[in-house]
């Protein structure tokens, strides 16, 4: 849809981040097909053009890197202008990135990127869009990960960014429920996405930056992570399955505080809740030893 086209109808509206591929892309197309006014955040003009051409309904792609607070607020101003006096019904903070490596040897970028995207990016979006969400008594979905449930080595700050997001989501809910806004957390489980499709390449690039001492000290773990990344390539549930859970979380009359997508995410959450710490540690060790 052309960027200049105005949205003035009473359709429900949603902002979704991370729409270039994966669950965000699938959710943008699904909600457009369901009649929503979709504002889909991507980082590259080529992705914006491709998404708008594929959209079956009202969809506007907006360029935004959620790590950049100024870009997020600029996107919010564009959405506000498009909606006129209307409010925003949904905000899906889907954008996310992973990282890897032994904590001892993480460089600054590997250490900070997951936190900047997964945590701060979601917070910037909440700050920018809360005025519009208040108008419509809208809903926020923050996306977590099963990585927070097992103490796996070499995951960098990715699990930390996600457990922090779960905690801040509960805090945010306590602050904004007075306005009729609902905040939920969603664990998508293992999804076929850019992260899984490029896992071997991303792992190789991260390991290439490590000094020789890292290989000497953590070589067995690094080799196991390499194998796991190869096993992960192209695996996982279809993104459309997660998109349907996003839609349900935005529309069901009595929204929950927490959602899972697929049996894998539900099972791992049950394991984490049911097993004692020593058993979870043993499970993580078994994964790492094959």
N, C-alpha and C positions, 0 to 999 in steps of 0.2 A: 504494500500500500504506500503511496507517495507520502513523504514526510510532511507535506503541507496540508494533508487532509485532516479536517477537524472531526473530533469525536464529540457529539452533543446528545447522543441518545441516552436512554435509561439502561442500556446494557451494563452488565457487571464488568468490572475492569480489573486487570491484574498486571503487576510488574513481575517479571521473571528474570533473574540474572543467570549468566552462564548458559546462553541459548545456542551457542555455536554447534554443539553436538550433544549426544547423550540425552540424559533425562530432561535437561532444560529445553533442548530442541524439541523433543517429543511432547513436552508439556505445552510449549508455545503453540504447536500445531493442533494439539488436542483441544485446548481451550478456545482457540480461534474457531475450530470446527464446531464447538459447542455454543458458539455465539458470544463469547466474551470479547471485550476490547483488550487486546494483548499488547503490552509494551515489553519487548524482548531485548534484553541487554546482551550485546556482543562486543568484542574488542576490535574486530577487523571489518573494514567496509565490504570485503568480498563475502563474508559470512552474513552480513546484514542484507545484502542484495539477494543472496541465495535463499535466505529464510523468508523474505517478503514474497519472493516469487513462488515459493512452495506453500505459502499460507492459504488455507481454504476460506478464510474470513477476514475479520478486522484485526490486522496485526501491523504494528509499527516497530521496526528494529531500531534501536538506539545504541550508539557507540558509547561504551563506558568500561573502564577498568576499575573494578570495585576497590582496588587498593588505593585509588586516588580519591580522596574525600571530595575535592572540588568537582571532579567529574560526576560523582554520585549525586551531589546537590544540583548540578547542572541538568542531569537527567530528570531529577524530581521537578525542576522548574518547567522542563519541556512537557512532562506528563500533566502537570497542573494546567498549563496553557491548553493542552489538548482536551482536558476534561471540563474546562470551564468552571461552572459552579459545582460540578459533581465531585464525589469523593472516590477514593480508591478502595475496592473491595478486597483485594488480596495482594500480598507481597510474598513471593517465593524466592528465598535467598539460596539459590541452587549452585551458584558459582563456587568452585572448590578446586584445590590442588593438593597433591601429595608431595612427599620428599622422602629421602632415606639416607642412612649412613650412621656410623657410630657417633654418639654425642661428643666424644672427646675430640673428634676431628672435623666437625661440621664447620663449613665456612659460613660467612654472614648471610649470604643469600639463601642457602639451604635451610638455615636456622629460622630466618624471619619470614620467608615467603608464605608458608602455610598459615602462620598467624596473621599476616597482613591480609590474605585473601579470605580465609575461612572464618576468622574471628572478626577482625576489624572491618572487613568488607561487609559482613552482615550487620555490624553495629552502625556503620555509616548509612546503610540502606534504611535501617530502622529510624535513625535520626532524621534523615531526609524526607521520608515518606509518612511519618506519624501524623503530621497535620492533615494530609489527605485521607489517611486511614481513619482518623477521628470523624471526618465528615460522614463516612459510610459505615462506621462501626465494623471496620474490616478485620481481616485475619492475616497473621504473619506465620510463615513456615520457615523454620531454620533447619538446615540439614546436617545431621550428625553422622556418625560412622560406628560400625562395630569394632573398629580399632581401639576404642576407649575401654573395651571390656576385658582384653587380655594383655598382659604385660609383655608385649613382643619387643625384642631388641631391633635396633637399626631402623626404626620408624621415624626418626628425626622428631620434629615438633608437631607432626601431623595429629597424633592422638591428643596431644596437649591442647591444640587449637580446637578440637572437636569437643572435648570434655568441658573446656572453658565456655564454649558456645552453648552447651546444654545448661550449664549453671546460669549464664547470663540470660538465657531465654526464660528461665523460671523467675529470675529477678525482674525482667522486663514485664512478664505477665502480671506480677504483683503490682507494678507501677501503672499499667495501662488498662487493667480490667475495669477501672472506674469509668472509662470512656466507652465501654462496650467492645473493646478490641480484644481479640483472642490470639495468644501466641502459642504455637505448638512446635515440638521437635519431631523430626521424621528421620528414621534410620532406613536408608534405601537398600541396605544389604549390598550384595555383590552384583554390580551392574556392568553390562557390556558398554563401555564408554571409552573416551579418549585415554583415560588413565589406565584402563586395563589393556587396551589395544597397543599402547605405546610403552607398556611396563618394561619390557626388556631394554629398549633404547634408553629410557629414562634412567633405569638402574645402571646401565653401562656408563652413561654420561656422568652420573653422580659418583660412581666408583673411580672413574678416570681422574677426578679432581682430588682424590685422596692421596696423601703422602705414603711412601713405602712403609712407614711404621704402622699405618693402619692395617695394611695387608698382613704384616707380621703378627700383629696383636689380635686381629679380628678376622683372619682369613677364612676360618671355618664358617663363621656366621655370614660373611660376605658371599661365600660360595653357595650357601643355602638360600640366601635371599635371591641370588641370581637364578637358581633353579625355580624358586617360587614365582619369580616374575615371568619366567618362560611358561610355567604352567598356567599363569593368569591370563596370558595373551589371548584376547578374543573371547574370553569366557564371561560368564555372568548372565543375569536375566536381561531380557529386552528392556530398553529404556521406556517403552510405552507402558510397561507394567508399573513402573514408578510414577509415570505421569498420571495414571489413573488414581493413584493414592493421593497425589497432590490435589487433584480435582475433588476427591472425596473429602479431604481435610478442609477444603475451602467452602464446601457446600452442604455437608450434612448438618442437620438442625442442631445437634448437640455435639460440637467438636470436642475431641479429646486433647489431652495435654501431650500425648506421645503416640506416634504412628510408626508402624513398620511396613516395609514393602517386601512381600515374599516370605516363604517359609524359612529361608536361611537367616534372615534378620531376626525373625521372631524366635527361632531356635536359639540363636546365640544370646539374645537378651534373656531368654529363660535360663540358659546355662549360667550366665553371669549372676543372675538373681538367686539361683538354687544352689550352686556349688560353693563350698568354702574357698578361701584364697589359695590354700595349698593345692587344691584340685585344679583351679584355674591356672596356676603356675605350672603344674604338671602338663596340662593340656597345651599350653604355649610352648613348653620345652619339647613336647612330642612333635609339634608342628615344625619346630626349628631343627630337630634332629632327623626328620623324615620318618 
